[in-house]
Amino acid sequence: MLIGGFQKMTMLDYPGKVACTIFTYGCNFRCPFCHNATLVIDEAELFSEDEILAYINKRKGILDGVCISGGEPLLQPDIFEFISKIKETGLLVKLDTNGSYPDKLKEAIDRGLIDYVAMDIKTSKENYSRVCDVNVKIEDIEKSVQILLENKVDYEFRTTVVREMHTREDFEKISSWIKGAKRYFLQCFKDNENLIGNNLSAYTASELESFLEVLKCNINEVSLRGV
């Protein structure tokens, strides 16, 4: 496991839980608005598995769960072995994913390795490759969406909304695409010094609220984050 970041405690990353967050190194996307450039295109200081697992074991009475984020965690060849070690501690596991590895996502769910999935919906289907800045196999993203819509694991979809990359029409199309989804969050873009791209900006809160109105007709729970 290549672990490039570790947050020892958070009450934000895993809904309703006290958790720590592990950030795996490496990603197959190059989204310009990604705020983890050190995990994607730069060299990151790596943490050892033993160090992480020792901390988790010591904090079992305090932590409810562990968030595994990235980068893209399902890129890691030994991700299931690592998650199994976490599950042995009795803690819950939340996985953040871009949805590009549907077979591995399904396997993780079928094996009972993950308790909650947060999947990024980068944009409408036809704009995926442009927004991710790589050639995306949209069929894989569609498969991952369908896997989560089967409700075999608790989940959410989410989109980081960037003025230069998203339009109202994108959300009209996403609303139809993930119709019936349990929950979907629009996340307000935040600029910082660690972005992959530059010259990006956020929508206002009222503009984001107008996008929510587009989504409400097809999705059970929609709301904003980071506003």
C-alpha positions in Angstrom: 0.0 0.0 0.0 1.3 3.4 -0.9 -0.1 5.7 1.7 0.7 9.4 1.0 -1.3 11.1 3.8 -2.9 10.4 7.1 -5.4 12.5 9.1 -5.6 11.1 12.6 -9.1 12.2 13.4 -12.1 13.7 11.5 -15.8 14.1 12.2 -16.5 15.3 8.6 -15.2 12.6 6.2 -17.4 9.7 7.4 -21.0 10.9 7.9 -22.1 10.5 11.5 -18.9 8.8 12.6 -15.6 9.7 14.3 -12.9 8.5 11.9 -9.4 8.8 10.7 -8.6 9.2 7.0 -5.9 7.5 5.0 -4.9 9.0 1.6 -3.5 6.5 -0.9 -0.9 7.7 -3.4 -1.6 7.8 -7.1 -4.6 8.4 -9.3 -5.6 7.5 -12.9 -7.4 10.9 -13.3 -5.9 14.4 -13.6 -8.9 16.6 -12.6 -7.6 20.2 -12.6 -9.7 21.0 -9.5 -8.2 18.2 -7.4 -6.7 19.6 -4.2 -4.4 16.6 -3.6 -1.8 17.3 -6.2 1.0 15.8 -3.9 -0.9 12.5 -4.1 -1.4 12.6 -7.9 1.4 14.3 -9.7 4.1 15.1 -7.1 6.1 13.0 -4.8 4.5 12.5 -1.4 6.0 11.4 1.9 4.8 7.8 2.4 3.5 6.3 5.7 4.0 2.7 6.6 1.1 0.3 6.9 2.4 -0.8 10.3 2.4 2.8 11.6 -1.2 3.3 10.4 -2.5 0.0 11.8 -0.8 0.6 15.1 -2.5 3.9 15.5 -5.9 2.4 14.6 -5.5 -0.4 17.1 -4.7 2.1 19.8 -7.7 4.3 19.1 -10.3 1.5 18.7 -12.3 2.8 21.6 -12.4 6.3 20.2 -12.7 5.8 16.4 -15.9 4.4 14.8 -14.3 4.0 11.4 -11.6 4.5 8.8 -11.9 6.5 5.6 -9.8 5.4 2.7 -9.4 8.2 0.2 -6.8 9.3 -2.4 -5.8 9.6 -5.1 -7.7 6.5 -6.1 -7.6 3.8 -3.5 -8.7 1.0 -5.9 -5.5 1.5 -7.9 -3.6 -0.2 -5.0 -2.9 -3.9 -5.8 -3.1 -4.9 -2.1 -6.0 -2.7 -1.1 -8.2 -5.6 -0.1 -5.6 -7.1 2.2 -5.1 -3.7 3.8 -8.9 -3.2 4.3 -9.1 -6.7 5.8 -6.6 -5.8 8.4 -8.7 -2.8 9.3 -11.9 -4.8 9.5 -10.2 -7.2 11.9 -10.1 -4.3 14.4 -13.9 -4.1 14.3 -13.9 -0.6 12.8 -16.1 0.5 9.9 -14.5 1.3 6.5 -15.6 4.1 4.1 -14.2 4.1 0.6 -13.8 7.2 -1.6 -13.6 6.3 -5.2 -13.8 7.8 -8.7 -15.7 4.8 -9.9 -13.3 3.7 -12.6 -12.7 0.2 -11.1 -16.2 -1.3 -11.0 -15.1 -4.9 -10.7 -12.9 -4.1 -7.7 -15.7 -2.0 -6.2 -18.2 -4.9 -6.6 -15.7 -7.4 -5.1 -15.1 -5.1 -2.1 -18.9 -4.9 -1.5 -19.5 -8.6 -2.1 -16.8 -9.5 0.4 -18.2 -7.2 3.0 -15.0 -5.2 3.2 -16.6 -1.7 3.0 -19.5 -0.2 4.9 -19.9 3.1 3.0 -18.9 4.3 -0.4 -18.5 7.9 -1.5 -18.3 8.0 -5.3 -17.4 11.1 -7.3 -19.6 12.0 -10.2 -17.2 14.3 -12.1 -19.7 15.6 -14.5 -22.2 14.5 -17.2 -21.2 11.5 -19.2 -20.2 13.3 -22.4 -17.9 15.7 -20.6 -16.1 13.2 -18.4 -12.8 13.0 -20.3 -12.6 16.8 -20.6 -13.2 17.3 -16.9 -10.9 14.5 -15.8 -8.2 15.5 -18.3 -7.7 11.9 -19.4 -9.5 9.5 -21.7 -12.1 8.0 -19.4 -13.9 4.7 -20.2 -17.4 6.0 -19.3 -18.8 2.4 -19.3 -16.8 1.7 -16.2 -18.2 4.8 -14.4 -21.7 3.7 -15.5 -21.1 0.2 -14.0 -20.0 1.6 -10.7 -23.1 3.9 -10.5 -25.3 0.9 -11.2 -23.5 -1.2 -8.5 -24.2 1.5 -5.9 -27.8 2.0 -7.0 -28.4 -1.7 -6.1 -28.2 -0.6 -2.5 -26.0 -3.5 -1.2 -23.9 -1.0 0.7 -24.6 2.5 2.1 -23.4 5.2 -0.3 -23.4 8.7 -1.6 -22.6 10.4 -4.9 -20.9 13.8 -4.9 -19.6 16.4 -7.3 -17.1 19.2 -6.7 -18.7 22.0 -8.7 -16.4 24.3 -10.6 -17.6 27.3 -12.6 -15.3 26.7 -15.5 -16.2 23.0 -15.8 -19.9 22.6 -14.9 -23.2 24.0 -16.1 -26.9 23.6 -15.2 -27.2 21.3 -18.2 -24.7 18.9 -16.7 -26.8 18.6 -13.5 -29.9 18.1 -15.5 -28.2 15.1 -17.2 -26.7 13.8 -14.0 -30.1 13.9 -12.3 -31.5 11.6 -15.0 -28.3 9.4 -14.9 -28.4 8.6 -11.2 -32.2 8.8 -10.8 -33.3 7.1 -7.6 -30.0 7.6 -5.8 -30.0 7.6 -2.1 -28.1 10.8 -1.6 -26.0 13.3 -3.7 -23.9 16.2 -2.5 -22.7 19.2 -4.4 -19.4 20.3 -3.0 -18.3 23.9 -3.3 -14.9 24.2 -5.0 -12.2 25.7 -2.8 -9.1 27.1 -4.3 -5.7 26.4 -2.6 -2.0 26.2 -3.4 -2.1 22.4 -3.9 -4.4 22.2 -7.0 -3.4 20.3 -10.1 -4.8 23.1 -12.3 -5.2 26.8 -12.0 -7.5 29.7 -12.9 -10.6 27.9 -11.5 -13.4 29.5 -9.5 -16.5 28.6 -7.5 -20.2 29.2 -8.0 -22.0 31.3 -5.4 -24.2 29.6 -2.8 -27.3 30.8 -4.5 -26.2 29.4 -7.8 -25.4 26.0 -6.2 -28.9 26.1 -4.6 -30.4 26.5 -8.1 -28.6 23.3 -9.2 -30.1 21.5 -6.3 -33.5 22.3 -7.6 -32.7 20.5 -10.8 -31.7 17.4 -8.9 -34.5 17.1 -6.4 -37.0 15.6 -8.7 -35.0 12.4 -9.3 -32.8 12.0 -6.1 -33.9 11.2 -2.6 -31.6 13.5 -0.7 -29.6 16.4 -2.2 -27.6 19.0 -0.3 -24.6 21.3 -0.4 -21.2 20.9 1.3 -18.5 23.4 2.0 -20.7 26.5 1.4 
